[in-house]
Amino acid sequence: MTEVKIMRLANGEGLEFPSYATSGAAGLDLRAAESTTLKPSERCLMPTGIAIALPAHHEAQVRPRSVLAVKPGVTVPHAPGP
């Protein structure tokens, strides 16, 4: 298994590090470092409160959670999936 170093930033104080929500989950859940309300079709950059150091030849992807993408329409631009 490849080790990925994660550093908590000042705005991430008190947030959990990314973690698997269930034993069968394919990816880790990433938390937002602040709360906001978006209007329909509005976009924003959302801080995560962490910085990661990926090893060479690896990538990290941010994808929408299917339940949020389908029902209220919260998604990530250019993301695969719903």
Secondary structure, 3 states (H helix, E strand, C coil): CCCCEEEECHHHCCCCCCECCCCCCCCCECCCCCCCCCCCCCCCCCCCCEEEECCCCCCCCCCCCHHHHHCCCCCCCCCCCC
